[in-house]
Amino acid sequence: MKMLQGAFIGAGRKVAIVAGRFNDFIVQSLIKGAVDCLVRHGVKDEAIAVVRVPGAFEIPPVAQMLAESKAYDAIVCLGCVIRGDTPHFDYVAGEAAKGIARAAATAGVPVIFGILTADTIEQAVERAGTKAGNRGADAALSALEMTDLYAQIRARS
């Protein structure tokens, strides 16, 4: 039996991070965690592009464009949607998830979902670098792993 599994190899990789500005005090921590993780795993700072968009809803089309450009080995999507008193949360979070999944399925490079969906600000803060780790760093690790896995699969084809 042959098992394929990606490794966290950043050397020679180019990664784009698409990040929403909405809830920026949280998203900045996600970006910092993602960039730190990528650099620690060998991605050169100049090989990381951070592209800012207004909010989570705008992330998928930009991620799709970046993926289709073939300029990057992976796209990391970061944002934060916090539930409020209206159904706005459900629409934004749902459409962002669907759009990123669509981009991931069609782009030919890993497109990673790193958007926090939280009921409270406290939950978001916990996931952006305090008690529950940093989900931006987690998304960056997923990008590296999937990039290596894609390369292995292509090499076998």
C-alpha positions in Angstrom: 0.0 0.0 0.0 1.3 3.5 -0.9 0.3 6.3 1.4 0.4 9.9 0.2 0.6 12.6 2.8 1.7 16.2 2.5 4.6 17.7 4.5 5.1 21.2 5.8 7.6 22.3 3.2 7.7 26.1 2.5 11.0 26.4 0.7 10.4 27.6 -2.8 6.7 28.2 -2.3 4.7 31.3 -3.1 1.6 31.9 -1.0 -1.1 34.5 -1.2 -3.2 35.5 1.8 -6.6 37.0 1.1 -7.8 38.8 4.2 -11.0 40.7 5.0 -10.7 44.1 6.8 -14.0 43.6 8.7 -13.2 42.8 12.3 -9.7 43.8 11.5 -8.5 43.7 15.1 -9.0 39.9 14.9 -7.9 39.4 11.3 -4.6 41.2 11.9 -3.8 38.5 14.4 -4.7 35.8 11.9 -2.5 37.4 9.3 0.4 37.6 11.7 0.0 34.0 12.7 -0.2 32.8 9.1 2.9 34.8 8.0 4.9 33.7 11.0 4.0 30.1 10.3 4.9 30.3 6.6 8.2 32.0 7.3 9.1 29.5 10.0 8.5 26.7 7.5 10.8 28.2 4.9 8.6 30.5 2.8 10.5 33.6 2.0 8.9 36.8 3.2 9.0 38.2 -0.3 7.1 35.1 -1.6 4.1 36.0 0.6 1.4 38.4 -0.8 -1.3 39.8 1.5 -4.3 41.0 -0.4 -6.9 42.9 1.6 -10.6 43.0 0.8 -13.5 44.6 2.6 -14.9 41.5 4.3 -15.4 37.8 4.3 -18.0 38.0 1.5 -15.4 39.5 -0.9 -12.7 36.9 -0.2 -13.9 34.1 -2.6 -13.8 35.9 -5.9 -10.3 37.4 -5.2 -9.1 34.0 -4.0 -10.3 32.5 -7.3 -8.6 35.2 -9.3 -5.3 34.7 -7.5 -5.5 30.9 -7.8 -6.2 31.1 -11.6 -3.3 33.5 -12.0 -1.0 30.5 -11.4 1.4 33.0 -9.6 0.9 31.2 -6.2 1.3 27.7 -5.0 -1.5 28.2 -2.4 -4.1 30.7 -1.3 -5.0 31.2 2.3 -8.3 32.9 3.0 -8.6 34.7 6.4 -11.5 36.6 7.9 -13.8 36.9 10.9 -17.5 36.9 11.0 -19.1 37.3 14.4 -22.8 36.5 15.0 -25.0 39.4 15.7 -28.8 39.9 16.3 -29.6 39.6 12.6 -29.3 36.8 10.0 -26.5 38.7 8.3 -24.0 36.3 9.9 -25.6 33.2 8.3 -25.6 34.8 4.8 -22.0 36.1 4.9 -20.4 33.0 6.6 -22.4 30.6 4.3 -21.6 32.4 1.1 -17.9 32.8 2.0 -17.6 29.1 2.8 -19.4 28.1 -0.4 -17.3 30.5 -2.5 -14.0 29.3 -1.0 -15.0 25.6 -1.5 -15.9 26.4 -5.1 -12.5 28.0 -5.7 -10.7 25.1 -4.0 -12.5 22.6 -6.2 -11.8 24.4 -9.5 -8.5 26.3 -9.1 -5.9 23.6 -9.3 -4.0 24.9 -6.3 -5.0 24.7 -2.6 -7.4 27.3 -1.5 -7.7 27.2 2.3 -10.6 28.2 4.5 -9.3 30.2 7.4 -12.4 32.4 8.2 -13.4 32.4 11.9 -17.1 32.1 12.5 -17.8 32.9 16.1 -20.8 33.6 18.3 -18.9 36.2 20.4 -15.9 38.5 20.2 -14.4 36.5 23.0 -14.6 33.3 21.0 -12.9 35.0 18.0 -10.1 36.4 20.2 -9.5 32.9 21.6 -9.1 31.5 18.1 -6.9 34.4 16.9 -3.9 33.7 19.1 -4.9 33.2 22.7 -6.4 30.0 24.4 -7.4 28.1 21.3 -4.2 28.8 19.2 -4.1 30.9 16.1 -6.4 29.7 13.2 -4.4 31.8 10.8 -1.3 29.7 11.5 -3.4 26.6 11.3 -4.6 27.6 7.8 -1.1 28.4 6.7 0.0 24.9 7.8 -2.9 23.4 5.8 -1.7 25.4 2.8 1.8 24.0 3.0 0.6 20.4 3.6 -1.9 20.5 0.7 0.7 22.2 -1.6 3.1 19.3 -1.0 0.3 16.7 -1.4 -0.8 18.3 -4.7 2.8 18.1 -5.9 3.0 14.4 -5.0 -0.2 13.6 -6.8 0.8 15.5 -9.9 4.2 13.6 -9.9 2.4 10.3 -9.9 0.1 11.3 -12.8 
